[in-house]
Amino acid sequence: MAERVASGGVQSVERVFELLELITDAGGEVTLSELSASTDLPLPTIHRLLRTLVARGYARQLPNRRYALGPRLIRLGEGANKQLGALAMPQLRDLVDELGETSNMAVLDGDMVVYIAQVPSLHSMRMFTEVGRRAHAHDTGVGKAMLAQLSDDAVRGIVGRAGMPTHTEKSIGNVEDLLIELEKIRERGYAIDEQEQELGVRCFAMAVPDAPTPTAISVSGPVARVDESFAARAVPILTDAAQAISKELNRTVAGA
């Protein structure tokens, strides 16, 4: 009997996380019927679990009857981001030691990029990016590296909801040009922010493979220092760092 109760408890947890992930995949809000069409769970079960999530603050029901992610998830996400950033700090420090430029780590939070860790360069010129900053994905190196891991339809959904503001004259301003750029990133294995966030600043970024959530690392600096010769040195080092972070993440998950 105890085994059945334990099993039922685990099943309920799995169902809750399935619903939260479905809401997330839908862009943060969804109707009950859309949830029902996306899962094999019975409608009464979905409704019961949603009521529990709403009561606990992990979901909320909007005036139009749609369900959205709740505010209590923010605290959990912030805590998880801090832990993820702390786990990657040794590799970020190594990037700065070897390349001399600022290193960053970011994740895709909903439709936006959020920076979760940084090791600054020792040079006097610093980036304006800081831990906790949110940015659009379409014109950041880390953002494009993460978008390149997704399907074109998912990319269209993200930029459709978040918009595509052009922060500089070099920013990509429409989704078709972005999709062309993402295909280039998939072919070469890394992304470049070519002065798209800040004129005079170039960034090389790479996705962390097999991360539990879209994650990327980068090195950034002034174009005078971050040039073609810098790229030749940076890409292999970024690759090693991304692989090391991936290995550590999956070791941690496997040991949980």
N, C-alpha and C positions, 0 to 999 in steps of 0.2 A: 504493500500500500504506500509506504514511504517513498518507494522508488517512483511510483506513478505520480505522486504529488510533486516530487522533485522535478520529474520530467515535464509535468505540466507547467511548473514555474519557469523552466528554461524556455519552453515553447512560447509562453506569454512574452518573455523578454525579447525573443527573436521577432515576434510579431510587432512589438512596439517599435523596435529599431527599423524593421521593414517599412512601417508607415512613415517614420521620420525621414528615412532615406527617399521614399517616394515623393514626399512633400518637397524635400530639398531638390530632387531631380526635376520637379515641375516648376522650379524657379522660386520656391518659398511659399506658395499658396496653391490650393487645389480644392475641387469640389468633392463631396462624398461620392458621387457617381464616378468621377474620374479615378478616385482611389479604388473603388470597387472594380473598375475595368482593368486596373493595373496589377491586381493581386488575386490570388485564389481564395483569399479569406472571405468567409460569409459576411454579408452586409451587417447583420447584428453584431458580429464580433468587431468589425471595423468601428462601428458606432460606439460600442462600449469602450474600446481602447482609446478612441478619440476623446470621449468624455473624461476619462481618467487623465489623459495628457493635458487637456484644457484645465481641469481642476488643479493640477500640479504646476501649471504655468509653462509646460514644455510645448504646448500648442495653444492657439487661440482661435476663436471663431469670429470671423469678420461680420460686419453688418449685412453683407451680401450673401451670408451663409457659407462662404468659402472658409476652409481651414488653412491656417498659416503657422509657421514656426513660432514658438513662444519665447518670451524674453529670458526665461531661466536658462535656455540653451546658451545664451551669450556668455554667462559666467563659466559654464563648462567648457565652451570653446576657447575662451581666453586662457583658462588653466591648461588646456591641452596644447594650445599654441606655445605657451611659455615652456612647457616640458619638451616639446618638439624642437624649439629653438635652442634650448640648453643642450639637448642631445647633439646638435650639429655644431656647437661652438668650437670644438677642437679642429674640425675641418675648415671652418671659416677663418680661424686664426692662422692655420697653415696657408690658406690662400693669400692672406695679407702678407705673411712672412715671405712667401715665394714670389708674389707678384707686386707687392708694394701698394696696391690699390684697395679701396673699400670693398668688403664682401658683404653680401646680404642673403637672407633666406626669406622666402615668402610662400604663402599658401593661397589657394583660391577659396575665398569665403563668400559663398553665394555667387554673385556676379562680379565681385570686385576682388582685387589683390589686396592682401594685408601683409605687411612686413613684420616678421616675428623674431628676427635676430639680425644683428649687425656687428661687424668688427670694423672700425674706421681705419682709414689710412693714416699714416704718420705725416703725410704731406699736409701743408697748410690749407690747400684747397679741399673742401669737403663737399659731399653731396647733401642736398636738402632732404633726402630720404631718411626717415628715422623709424625705429621700432614702433609699431602701432599705427603707422600711416596707412591709409587706404588709397588705392589708386585704380584707375581703369586698366583692364587687361590688354586692350588692343594696342597700346603704345608704350608699354613697359617691356623690358627684356624678359623679366621673370614671367610676366603675364602671357606674352606670346609663346614662351617656352611651354607653359602649361596648356594654353589653348591648342597648341600643336598636338597634344596628346588626346584631344577630343575629336569627335566627329564634326563634320561641317554643320550639321543640323544643330548640334549642341552649341557650337560657336555662334551661329546665327541667333539662337535664343538668348545667349548671354549678352551679346552686344545690342540686341534688340531691346532688352530690358534696361541695360545700363547706359546705353547711348555711346556715341563715339566722338567725344569732343576732341578737337585738335589743339593740343597744348602748345605746339610750335608749328612752324611752317613745314616741318618735316614729318609731322604725325600722319598716320594713315587715317583717312576720314570716311571710308566706305567699306562695307563688308566684303565686296568682291575683291578689292585690292588686298584686304586682310587675308582672305582665303588663299590667294596666290602666295603671299608672304609665308603663311603657315606651311604650305607645301614645300617651300624652300627650306624652312626650318627642319621639317621632317627628313629631308634628304641629307642635310649637312650635320644634323644632330645638335645644333645649338641656335640660340636666338640672339639678335643684335638690336639694342635700342640705339638707333642712329640719330642721337640728338632729338628724339621725339618727345621726351619729357622735359628736357632742359637743354637749350642751345649750348654747345661747347662741351657736352658730356656724352660719352659713349659707354655702353654697357654690353657685356657678353654674359649670357645666361644659359642655363641648362636645366632641364627637368630632372628631378630625382626619380629614377625608375622604381616601379613597384611600390610607391609610397601609398599609404592608406587614403590619402586625400591629395589632390593635385598640389605638388610642391616643386619649387625651383630654387636654385642658388645662382648668384651672379657676382661679377666683379665690375666695378664702375670707376670711371675717372675722367679727367679732361682729355679731349681728343689729341692734344699735343703729346700725351704720354700713352694713351690707349689707342695705338695705331695698328697697322698690319703686323709689324714684328711682335707687338704685344699679343695679338691674337694667336700667332703661331705658338707662343709660349703658354698662353692662358688656356686654350681649349683642352690639351691633354691633362693639365692640372685640374681643371674643372671636371673633366670626365672622371678622374680618379676620386675627387672629393664627392661627387654625386653618387658614385658606386659605393664609397665607404659609408656615406650617410644611409643609403638604401640597405646596406648589409646590417648596419646597427639598428635601423628601424625594424627590419624583419626579424633580427635576433631578439629584440625586445618583445615583439608581438608573439613570437614562438614561445618565449619563456614566460609569458603572462599566464 
